[in-house]
Amino acid sequence: MTDSPSSTPLLQVQDLVLHYRTRRGPVRAVDGVSFDLRRGEAMVVLGESGCGKTSLSRALLRLLPRNLGAFSGRVMLDGQDTMPLSEEKFRREVRWVKVSMVMQAAMNALNPVVRVGDQVAEPLQVHRRWSRAKALERAAEAFQWVGISTDFLARYPFELSGGMRQRAVLAMALVTEPDLVILDEPTSALDVLTQANIMNVLKRIKRDRGTSFILITHDVGTSSEIADRVALMYAGQIVELADAARFFPEPAHPYARMLMDSVPRLKVVKQPDFIPGHPPNLLRLPEGCRFADRCPHRFARCADHPPLFDLGERRESRCWLHHDGGPS
């Protein structure tokens, strides 16, 4: 159990690529993404719809589509490169053993004709070869971790509220005690009070069990509750990577600043701004900076594609403004 993130990287991702094959050409959903995640750390992946957030989560778990166009890079999990592993070995040793996932829309992730307890216990029966009785005992423990009465083990999904179903799916992801849990928009279909309750559950599990999280979301306000790190995605790439304590009050990338200015705040009189234009088509990405057409700071160098510039203190920004050749 840990109170603060360890400095040891649990996950190291380098130049991860996931492209989809279509008749009109490749969709570059994840296009050279790199980051690292420490043990006990929670990283929030922010960005507008269609920027590649969900594709990134599926690439990490190798939940690949039939129209796969390209899949490459390096994914080091606890010092092991998982990319060379066969699908069978990855399924047995990594997926739902070391890394699990909470899918968006919890009701769709639960079988409506199977009792909730049996669904939560199933990963233990499949991956650990546990008996049903032993797996149900652990499922009851997992229910307690997420704040659900064990009475709900014998119920069907339709008998649970939306918040309870979300907690049940979280229990399913935690039951094998993985090092890392990926959550894809876990609170998007819930009311504000239930969202807050779910985030409190995640914070408690992170604190008490030392679990690392990657939270995929577009909700800046909710994500700030749990984030240690923030990765901001735009058009298939990370454009800013920073500690949450620095990112939220002082975003560095122009897109990050405009995104934060668009969020309503209780104690600020200033009206939220909007980001003009729309993200580029992932089928026809520009040669230079992918945010240039929407950026108020655009200058000549933006015609070239910027790398991620190291700003120090585990902070990076994909903007020529942070290069020595940028304007003052």
Backbone hydrogen bonds in HBPLUS format (Angstrom, degrees):
<---DONOR---> <-ACCEPTOR-->    atom                        ^
c    i                          cat <-CA-CA->   ^        H-A-AA   ^      H-
h    n   atom  resd res      DA  || num        DHA   H-A  angle D-A-AA Bond
n    s   type  num  typ     dist DA aas  dist angle  dist       angle   num
A0006-SER N   A0039-ARG O   2.79 MM  33  5.12 149.1  1.88 142.8 152.5     1
A0039-ARG N   A0008-THR O   3.22 MM  31  6.31 149.2  2.32 166.4 168.7     2
A0010-LEU N   A0037-LEU O   2.71 MM  27  5.76 151.8  1.79 146.1 155.2     3
A0078-ASP N   A0010-LEU O   2.73 MM  68  4.88 168.3  1.75 152.3 155.5     4
A0011-LEU N   A0037-LEU O   3.05 MM  26  5.02 165.3  2.08 144.1 148.3     5
A0037-LEU N   A0011-LEU O   2.75 MM  26  5.02 153.6  1.82 149.2 154.0     6
A0012-GLN N   A0076-MET O   2.84 MM  64  4.93 155.0  1.90 144.3 151.2     7
A0076-MET N   A0012-GLN O   2.78 MM  64  4.93 169.2  1.79 156.5 154.5     8
A0013-VAL N   A0035-PHE O   2.76 MM  22  5.23 174.8  1.76 176.2 175.7     9
A0035-PHE N   A0013-VAL O   2.93 MM  22  5.23 144.6  2.06 129.7 138.6    10
A0014-GLN N   A0074-ARG O   2.85 MM  60  5.04 161.5  1.88 151.4 155.0    11
A0074-ARG N   A0014-GLN O   2.96 MM  60  5.04 150.0  2.05 147.2 153.7    12
A0016-LEU N   A0033-VAL O   2.88 MM  17  4.90 170.3  1.89 138.6 135.3    13
A0032-GLY N   A0016-LEU O   2.90 MM  16  4.88 136.9  2.09 132.2 139.4    14
A0033-VAL N   A0016-LEU O   3.03 MM  17  4.90 159.7  2.07 132.3 132.4    15
A0017-VAL N   A0072-SER O   2.88 MM  55  5.15 160.8  1.92 146.5 144.5    16
A0072-SER N   A0017-VAL O   3.10 MM  55  5.15 150.0  2.19 130.2 138.3    17
A0018-LEU N   A0030-VAL O   2.81 MM  12  4.84 161.3  1.85 134.7 136.8    18
A0030-VAL N   A0018-LEU O   3.08 MM  12  4.84 161.8  2.12 142.9 144.1    19
A0019-HIS N   A0070-ALA O   2.86 MM  51  4.86 159.2  1.90 136.7 142.7    20
A0069-GLY N   A0019-HIS O   2.76 MM  50  5.04 158.5  1.80 144.8 140.3    21
A0070-ALA N   A0019-HIS O   3.22 MM  51  4.86 154.3  2.29 121.8 121.3    22
A0020-TYR N   A0027-VAL O   2.90 MM   7  4.93 156.5  1.95 137.3 143.0    23
A0027-VAL N   A0020-TYR O   2.81 MM   7  4.93 160.3  1.84 143.5 150.3    24
A0021-ARG N   A0067-ASN O   2.59 MM  46  5.16 178.6  1.60 167.4 166.9    25
A0025-GLY N   A0022-THR O   3.17 MM   3  5.19 161.6  2.21 102.9 108.4    26
A0029-ALA N   A0027-VAL O   3.02 MM   2  5.72 131.5  2.27 105.5  91.5    27
A0028-ARG N   A0282-LEU O   3.44 MM 254  5.58 170.0  2.45 131.9 129.3    28
A0031-ASP N   A0236-GLY O   2.84 MM 205  5.22 171.5  1.84 147.1 144.2    29
A0041-GLU N   A0038-ARG O   3.21 MM   3  5.38 148.0  2.32 131.0 126.9    30
A0213-PHE N   A0041-GLU O   3.07 MM 172  6.53 151.9  2.15 136.3 144.4    31
A0228-ASP N   A0042-ALA O   2.79 MM 186  5.26 170.4  1.80 151.5 152.4    32
A0229-ARG N   A0042-ALA O   3.08 MM 187  6.38 155.6  2.14 150.3 152.6    33
A0043-MET N   A0213-PHE O   2.86 MM 170  6.21 162.2  1.89 153.0 153.4    34
A0215-LEU N   A0043-MET O   2.83 MM 172  6.21 157.8  1.88 152.3 160.0    35
A0044-VAL N   A0229-ARG O   2.91 MM 185  6.25 164.3  1.94 146.7 146.9    36
A0231-ALA N   A0044-VAL O   2.81 MM 187  6.14 166.0  1.83 162.1 164.2    37
A0045-VAL N   A0215-LEU O   2.81 MM 170  6.03 165.3  1.83 151.5 155.3    38
A0217-THR N   A0045-VAL O   3.10 MM 172  6.24 174.0  2.11 163.2 161.6    39
A0046-LEU N   A0231-ALA O   2.89 MM 185  6.23 148.1  1.99 148.0 158.4    40
A0233-MET N   A0046-LEU O   2.87 MM 187  6.10 177.5  1.87 155.7 156.0    41
A0051-CYS N   A0048-GLU O   3.26 MM   3  5.84 140.4  2.43 143.9 140.0    42
A0236-GLY N   A0051-CYS O   2.83 MM 185  5.33 144.5  1.96 136.6 142.0    43
A0056-LEU N   A0052-GLY O   2.95 MM   4  6.07 144.9  2.08 143.7 152.3    44
A0056-LEU N   A0053-LYS O   3.14 MM   3  5.19 122.3  2.49  94.9 109.0    45
A0057-SER N   A0053-LYS O   3.19 MM   4  6.64 154.6  2.26 147.8 153.7    46
A0058-ARG N   A0054-THR O   3.01 MM   4  6.31 157.9  2.06 151.9 157.9    47
A0059-ALA N   A0055-SER O   2.89 MM   4  6.05 144.6  2.02 142.1 152.0    48
A0060-LEU N   A0056-LEU O   3.06 MM   4  6.34 153.6  2.13 149.8 155.8    49
A0061-LEU N   A0057-SER O   3.26 MM   4  6.53 145.0  2.39 140.3 148.9    50
A0062-ARG N   A0058-ARG O   2.83 MM   4  5.70 103.8  2.42 132.2 150.2    51
A0063-LEU N   A0058-ARG O   2.85 MM   5  4.93 157.5  1.90 144.8 148.9    52
A0062-ARG N   A0059-ALA O   3.19 MM   3  4.76 152.2  2.27  93.0 101.3    53
A0082-THR N   A0075-VAL O   2.93 MM   7  5.80 168.5  1.94 166.8 162.9    54
A0077-LEU N   A0080-GLN O   2.76 MM   3  5.16 160.1  1.80 150.4 146.6    55
A0080-GLN N   A0077-LEU O   3.04 MM   3  5.16 166.0  2.06 109.9 114.0    56
A0085-LEU N   A0082-THR O   3.23 MM   3  5.49 149.7  2.33 107.1 116.0    57
A0090-PHE N   A0086-SER O   2.85 MM   4  6.03 159.2  1.89 155.1 161.5    58
A0091-ARG N   A0087-GLU O   2.92 MM   4  6.07 156.3  1.98 145.7 152.1    59
A0092-ARG N   A0088-GLU O   3.00 MM   4  6.22 154.1  2.07 145.3 152.1    60
A0093-GLU N   A0089-LYS O   2.88 MM   4  5.86 158.6  1.92 150.6 155.9    61
A0094-VAL N   A0090-PHE O   2.88 MM   4  5.10 150.3  1.97 135.0 141.2    62
A0095-ARG N   A0090-PHE O   2.98 MM   5  6.24 156.7  2.04 150.3 157.7    63
A0097-VAL N   A0094-VAL O   3.03 MM   3  5.12 158.3  2.08 116.0 121.6    64
A0098-LYS N   A0094-VAL O   2.82 MM   4  4.93 158.7  1.87 131.9 139.3    65
A0099-VAL N   A0094-VAL O   3.10 MM   5  6.05 162.0  2.13 155.6 152.5    66
A0096-TRP N   A0099-VAL O   2.56 MM   3  5.15 160.0  1.60 160.4 152.9    67
A0179-ASP N   A0098-LYS O   3.01 MM  81  5.33 126.2  2.31 118.9 130.1    68
A0180-LEU N   A0098-LYS O   3.13 MM  82  6.42 159.6  2.17 157.5 163.6    69
A0100-SER N   A0180-LEU O   3.06 MM  80  6.57 154.5  2.13 151.8 159.0    70
A0182-ILE N   A0100-SER O   2.87 MM  82  6.24 165.4  1.90 147.7 151.0    71
A0102-VAL N   A0182-ILE O   2.73 MM  80  6.20 155.2  1.79 159.4 167.2    72
A0184-ASP N   A0102-VAL O   2.96 MM  82  6.15 176.3  1.96 171.9 170.7    73
A0108-ASN N   A0105-ALA O   3.09 MM   3  5.68 132.9  2.32 113.3 124.0    74
A0109-ALA N   A0106-ALA O   2.93 MM   3  5.07 140.4  2.09 102.6 114.7    75
A0110-LEU N   A0107-MET O   3.39 MM   3  5.46 159.4  2.43 100.8 106.7    76
A0114-VAL N   A0111-ASN O   3.34 MM   3  5.62 172.1  2.35 117.6 118.0    77
A0119-GLN N   A0115-ARG O   3.24 MM   4  6.62 149.0  2.34 148.3 157.3    78
A0116-VAL N   A0155-ARG O   2.77 MM  39  5.89 169.8  1.78 175.0 173.5    79
A0119-GLN N   A0116-VAL O   3.08 MM   3  5.16 120.6  2.45  96.8 111.9    80
A0120-VAL N   A0116-VAL O   3.00 MM   4  6.30 155.3  2.06 155.9 162.6    81
A0117-GLY N   A0153-LEU O   2.80 MM  36  4.03 148.5  1.89 136.2 131.4    82
A0121-ALA N   A0117-GLY O   2.95 MM   4  6.12 148.8  2.05 144.5 153.6    83
A0122-GLU N   A0118-ASP O   3.03 MM   4  5.98 128.4  2.30 134.6 146.2    84
A0124-LEU N   A0121-ALA O   3.07 MM   3  5.68 132.5  2.30 117.9 129.3    85
A0125-GLN N   A0121-ALA O   3.37 MM   4  6.70 150.0  2.46 147.4 155.9    86
A0125-GLN N   A0122-GLU O   3.01 MM   3  5.08 119.6  2.39 100.8 116.2    87
A0126-VAL N   A0122-GLU O   2.95 MM   4  6.17 153.0  2.02 158.8 166.9    88
A0127-HIS N   A0123-PRO O   2.86 MM   4  5.78 167.8  1.87 146.3 150.2    89
A0128-ARG N   A0124-LEU O   2.95 MM   4  4.96 139.6  2.12 117.1 129.5    90
A0130-TRP N   A0124-LEU O   3.29 MM   6  5.86 179.1  2.29 129.2 129.3    91
A0135-ALA N   A0131-SER O   2.92 MM   4  6.06 161.4  1.95 152.0 157.9    92
A0136-LEU N   A0132-ARG O   2.91 MM   4  6.04 150.7  1.99 146.3 153.8    93
A0137-GLU N   A0133-ALA O   3.14 MM   4  6.42 144.8  2.27 141.0 149.9    94
A0138-ARG N   A0134-LYS O   3.18 MM   4  6.59 155.6  2.24 147.3 152.8    95
A0139-ALA N   A0135-ALA O   2.86 MM   4  6.13 149.9  1.95 143.4 153.0    96
A0140-ALA N   A0136-LEU O   2.94 MM   4  6.17 147.1  2.05 142.2 149.6    97
A0141-GLU N   A0137-GLU O   3.19 MM   4  6.59 148.3  2.30 139.7 147.8    98
A0141-GLU N   A0138-ARG O   3.03 MM   3  4.94 115.1  2.47  92.4 108.3    99
A0142-ALA N   A0138-ARG O   2.86 MM   4  6.22 156.4  1.91 151.9 158.7   100
A0143-PHE N   A0139-ALA O   2.91 MM   4  6.19 145.9  2.03 144.3 153.5   101
A0144-GLN N   A0140-ALA O   3.18 MM   4  6.50 148.0  2.29 140.2 147.9   102
A0144-GLN N   A0141-GLU O   3.01 MM   3  5.10 118.0  2.41  96.2 111.5   103
A0145-TRP N   A0141-GLU O   2.96 MM   4  6.37 145.1  2.09 146.1 156.7   104
A0146-VAL N   A0142-ALA O   3.21 MM   4  6.53 148.4  2.31 145.2 151.5   105
A0148-ILE N   A0143-PHE O   2.80 MM   5  5.00 174.8  1.80 146.1 146.2   106
A0147-GLY N   A0144-GLN O   3.27 MM   3  4.95 156.1  2.33  94.8 101.9   107
A0152-PHE N   A0149-SER O   3.08 MM   3  5.99 167.9  2.10 124.2 127.0   108
A0153-LEU N   A0150-THR O   3.13 MM   3  5.52 166.8  2.15 112.1 116.2   109
A0155-ARG N   A0152-PHE O   3.13 MM   3  5.16 163.9  2.16 107.1 111.7   110
A0159-GLU N   A0156-TYR O   2.91 MM   3  5.54 157.5  1.96 123.2 130.5   111
A0160-LEU N   A0157-PRO O   3.06 MM   3  5.48 166.9  2.08 116.9 120.1   112
A0165-ARG N   A0161-SER O   2.89 MM   4  6.13 158.1  1.93 155.1 161.1   113
A0166-GLN N   A0162-GLY O   3.03 MM   4  6.25 153.0  2.11 142.9 150.2   114
A0167-ARG N   A0163-GLY O   3.04 MM   4  6.31 152.1  2.12 142.5 149.9   115
A0168-ALA N   A0164-MET O   2.87 MM   4  6.12 149.8  1.96 146.3 155.2   116
A0169-VAL N   A0165-ARG O   2.96 MM   4  6.25 155.4  2.02 149.7 155.2   117
A0170-LEU N   A0166-GLN O   3.02 MM   4  6.25 150.4  2.11 141.2 149.8   118
A0171-ALA N   A0167-ARG O   2.81 MM   4  6.10 151.2  1.89 145.8 153.9   119
A0172-MET N   A0168-ALA O   2.96 MM   4  6.26 146.7  2.07 141.9 150.9   120
A0173-ALA N   A0169-VAL O   3.06 MM   4  6.39 144.7  2.19 141.0 149.9   121
A0173-ALA N   A0170-LEU O   3.11 MM   3  5.05 119.7  2.49  92.9 107.7   122
A0174-LEU N   A0170-LEU O   2.99 MM   4  6.25 136.4  2.19 142.8 155.2   123
A0174-LEU N   A0171-ALA O   3.17 MM   3  5.01 127.2  2.46  90.6 104.4   124
A0175-VAL N   A0171-ALA O   2.94 MM   4  5.82 127.7  2.22 146.3 157.4   125
A0177-GLU N   A0174-LEU O   2.78 MM   3  5.10 158.3  1.83 118.7 124.9   126
A0212-SER N   A0179-ASP O   3.05 MM  33  6.15 168.2  2.06 155.9 157.0   127
A0181-VAL N   A0212-SER O   2.97 MM  31  6.37 154.9  2.03 150.4 156.7   128
A0214-ILE N   A0181-VAL O   3.03 MM  33  6.45 150.2  2.12 147.7 150.9   129
A0183-LEU N   A0214-ILE O   2.82 MM  31  6.18 166.0  1.84 163.3 166.7   130
A0216-ILE N   A0183-LEU O   2.72 MM  33  5.93 175.4  1.72 172.1 173.7   131
A0185-GLU N   A0216-ILE O   2.77 MM  31  5.55 158.0  1.82 147.3 153.7   132
A0188-SER N   A0185-GLU O   3.47 MM   3  5.43 173.7  2.48 108.5 110.3   133
A0190-LEU N   A0187-THR O   3.28 MM   3  5.36 167.0  2.30 113.5 114.7   134
A0195-GLN N   A0191-ASP O   2.86 MM   4  6.09 155.7  1.92 156.4 164.5   135
A0196-ALA N   A0192-VAL O   3.05 MM   4  6.32 157.9  2.10 147.2 152.0   136
A0197-ASN N   A0193-LEU O   3.04 MM   4  6.38 152.3  2.12 144.4 152.1   137
A0198-ILE N   A0194-THR O   2.94 MM   4  6.20 159.1  1.98 153.3 158.1   138
A0199-MET N   A0195-GLN O   2.98 MM   4  6.25 161.3  2.01 152.9 158.0   139
A0200-ASN N   A0196-ALA O   2.98 MM   4  6.20 150.1  2.07 143.9 152.1   140
A0201-VAL N   A0197-ASN O   3.02 MM   4  6.33 147.8  2.13 143.6 152.2   141
A0202-LEU N   A0198-ILE O   3.01 MM   4  6.37 157.7  2.06 150.7 156.2   142
A0203-LYS N   A0199-MET O   2.95 MM   4  6.20 159.0  2.00 149.0 154.6   143
A0204-ARG N   A0200-ASN O   3.00 MM   4  6.16 154.1  2.07 143.7 150.5   144
A0205-ILE N   A0201-VAL O   2.96 MM   4  6.22 160.1  2.00 152.4 157.6   145
A0206-LYS N   A0202-LEU O   2.92 MM   4  6.06 160.9  1.95 150.0 155.6   146
A0207-ARG N   A0203-LYS O   2.97 MM   4  6.11 155.1  2.04 142.8 149.4   147
A0208-ASP N   A0204-ARG O   2.81 MM   4  5.91 169.8  1.82 154.4 157.6   148
A0209-ARG N   A0205-ILE O   2.83 MM   4  5.37 156.8  1.89 139.8 147.0   149
A0210-GLY N   A0206-LYS O   3.16 MM   4  4.96 131.7  2.40 115.7 123.5   150
A0223-SER N   A0219-ASP O   3.13 MM   4  6.15 162.7  2.16 148.1 153.5   151
A0224-SER N   A0220-VAL O   3.17 MM   4  6.24 144.6  2.30 146.2 153.4   152
A0225-GLU N   A0222-THR O   3.16 MM   3  5.72 159.2  2.20 114.2 120.4   153
A0226-ILE N   A0223-SER O   3.28 MM   3  5.97 150.0  2.37 117.3 122.6   154
A0227-ALA N   A0223-SER O   3.21 MM   4  6.10 148.0  2.31 156.5 166.0   155
A0244-ALA N   A0228-ASP O   2.88 MM  16  5.21 169.4  1.89 119.0 122.4   156
A0230-VAL N   A0242-ALA O   2.82 MM  12  5.52 157.4  1.87 168.8 175.8   157
A0242-ALA N   A0230-VAL O   3.05 MM  12  5.52 159.8  2.09 152.6 159.1   158
A0232-LEU N   A0240-GLU O   2.85 MM   8  5.21 172.5  1.85 161.4 164.0   159
A0239-VAL N   A0232-LEU O   2.78 MM   7  5.80 159.5  1.82 164.6 171.5   160
A0234-TYR N   A0237-GLN O   2.76 MM   3  5.47 158.1  1.81 160.6 168.0   161
A0237-GLN N   A0234-TYR O   3.16 MM   3  5.47 163.3  2.19 113.4 118.6   162
A0318-ARG N   A0239-VAL O   2.77 MM  79  4.70 164.0  1.80 139.5 139.8   163
A0241-LEU N   A0316-GLU O   2.99 MM  75  5.15 159.3  2.03 141.3 144.3   164
A0316-GLU N   A0241-LEU O   2.83 MM  75  5.15 153.5  1.89 147.9 155.9   165
A0246-ARG N   A0243-ASP O   3.00 MM   3  5.49 144.9  2.12 111.6 121.4   166
A0247-PHE N   A0243-ASP O   2.86 MM   4  6.06 162.5  1.90 156.0 162.0   167
A0248-PHE N   A0244-ALA O   3.23 MM   4  5.97 164.2  2.26 145.4 147.6   168
A0250-GLU N   A0246-ARG O   2.98 MM   4  5.61 146.3  2.09 142.7 153.1   169
A0256-ALA N   A0253-HIS O   2.94 MM   3  5.08 115.0  2.37 102.2 118.5   170
A0257-ARG N   A0253-HIS O   2.93 MM   4  6.30 157.5  1.98 159.6 166.6   171
A0258-MET N   A0254-PRO O   2.97 MM   4  6.19 161.1  2.00 149.6 154.4   172
A0259-LEU N   A0255-TYR O   2.84 MM   4  5.99 150.4  1.93 145.6 154.5   173
A0260-MET N   A0256-ALA O   2.96 MM   4  6.17 162.6  1.99 150.3 154.1   174
A0261-ASP N   A0257-ARG O   2.98 MM   4  6.17 147.1  2.09 141.4 150.9   175
A0262-SER N   A0259-LEU O   3.10 MM   3  5.21 144.9  2.23  99.0 109.5   176
A0263-VAL N   A0260-MET O   3.27 MM   3  5.45 165.0  2.29 106.7 111.2   177
A0273-ASP N   A0261-ASP O   3.01 MM  12  5.68 161.6  2.04 128.7 131.7   178
A0284-ARG N   A0281-ASN O   2.94 MM   3  5.33 141.8  2.09 109.6 120.3   179
A0289-CYS N   A0302-CYS O   2.94 MM  13  5.37 167.0  1.96 154.9 158.8   180
A0292-ALA N   A0289-CYS O   3.32 MM   3  5.30 160.9  2.36 102.1 107.8   181
A0294-ARG N   A0291-PHE O   3.02 MM   3  5.71 154.1  2.09 123.2 130.7   182
A0295-CYS N   A0292-ALA O   3.14 MM   3  5.00 155.5  2.20 102.7 110.3   183
A0302-CYS N   A0299-PHE O   2.98 MM   3  5.76 156.8  2.04 125.7 132.6   184
A0303-ALA N   A0300-ALA O   3.19 MM   3  6.13 169.8  2.20 126.0 127.7   185
A0304-ASP N   A0301-ARG O   2.99 MM   3  5.85 169.5  2.00 125.4 128.8   186
A0309-PHE N   A0317-SER O   2.82 MM   8  5.26 172.2  1.82 136.1 135.2   187
A0317-SER N   A0309-PHE O   2.99 MM   8  5.26 150.3  2.08 138.3 147.0   188
A0311-LEU N   A0315-ARG O   2.76 MM   4  5.29 162.1  1.80 149.4 153.4   189
A0322-HIS N   A0319-CYS O   3.14 MM   3  5.90 164.7  2.16 119.1 123.3   190
A0323-HIS N   A0320-TRP O   3.05 MM   3  5.11 163.8  2.08 110.4 112.4   191
A0326-GLY N   A0323-HIS O   2.96 MM   3  5.42 167.8  1.98 119.0 122.5   192
